[in-house]
Amino acid sequence: MAESLDLSVVAEGVEDAATLDLLREMGAGQAQGYYFAKPMGLEALLASSLVGCQG
């Protein structure tokens, strides 16, 4: 529904590859969670290789 309203949707709580695969099958375009990285501050994020990463 959100995408039909031209809103960006982010699937949260992705903790493993199986969940990510399922979300991709469902058409999810964005995801976040421990599978990608644990929570971190801005300085740590900028120093990591995650900036600009598309998952």
Secondary structure by P-SEA (a helix, b strand, c coil): ccccccbbbbbcccccaaaaaaaaaacccccccccccccccaaaaaacccccccc
